[in-house]
Amino acid sequence: MHDLQTLDRRGIPGCAVASEAFREAAAAQIRALGFAAGLAWVPHPIQNRTPAELAGIADATIDSILARIRR
């Protein structure tokens, strides 16, 4: 979140991609920073996915990411 906040202060749009298991932690950090970060959520877990599964997740998430970084 700190990196996104730094980018935002510089006028550079950003988006974090995180697995759904981290929603609560992200919300706590957003509240602590007082910054509405752009976030895209993907299914959890990520680490044991096949390349084909990862490609499917990326395909399903790319529009959400692009919407957050386009101004």
C-alpha positions in Angstrom: 0.0 0.0 0.0 2.9 2.3 0.7 4.2 2.0 -2.8 0.7 2.7 -4.3 0.4 5.7 -2.0 3.8 7.0 -3.2 2.8 6.5 -6.9 -0.5 8.3 -6.3 1.3 11.3 -4.7 3.4 11.5 -7.9 0.4 11.4 -10.1 1.1 7.8 -11.3 -1.9 5.4 -11.1 -1.3 2.0 -9.6 -3.1 -1.1 -8.7 -2.1 -3.9 -6.2 -3.1 -7.5 -7.0 -3.7 -9.7 -4.0 -5.4 -12.9 -3.2 -8.8 -12.8 -1.5 -7.3 -14.2 1.7 -5.7 -10.8 2.3 -8.8 -8.6 2.1 -9.0 -8.0 5.9 -5.3 -7.1 6.2 -5.6 -4.8 3.2 -8.6 -3.1 4.6 -6.7 -2.5 7.9 -3.7 -1.0 6.2 -5.9 1.2 4.0 -7.6 2.5 7.1 -4.2 3.1 8.8 -2.8 5.0 5.8 -6.0 6.9 5.1 -5.5 6.0 1.5 -8.0 4.4 -0.9 -5.7 2.1 -2.8 -6.7 0.5 -6.1 -6.9 -3.2 -5.5 -7.7 -6.2 -7.7 -8.5 -9.5 -6.1 -7.7 -12.9 -7.3 -8.6 -16.4 -5.9 -6.6 -17.8 -3.1 -4.2 -19.6 -3.1 -1.9 -18.6 -6.0 1.3 -20.4 -5.3 0.3 -24.0 -6.5 -1.5 -23.0 -9.6 -0.5 -24.4 -13.0 0.6 -22.0 -15.7 -2.8 -22.5 -17.4 -4.7 -21.6 -14.2 -2.6 -18.5 -13.7 -3.2 -17.4 -17.2 -7.0 -17.9 -16.6 -6.8 -15.8 -13.4 -4.8 -13.1 -15.2 -7.4 -13.0 -18.1 -10.2 -12.8 -15.6 -8.5 -10.0 -13.7 -6.9 -7.8 -16.3 -10.0 -5.6 -17.0 -10.2 -4.8 -13.3 -6.5 -3.9 -13.2 -6.7 -1.7 -16.3 -9.8 0.1 -15.0 -7.9 1.1 -11.8 -4.8 2.4 -13.6 -6.5 4.3 -16.4 -7.5 7.8 -15.5 
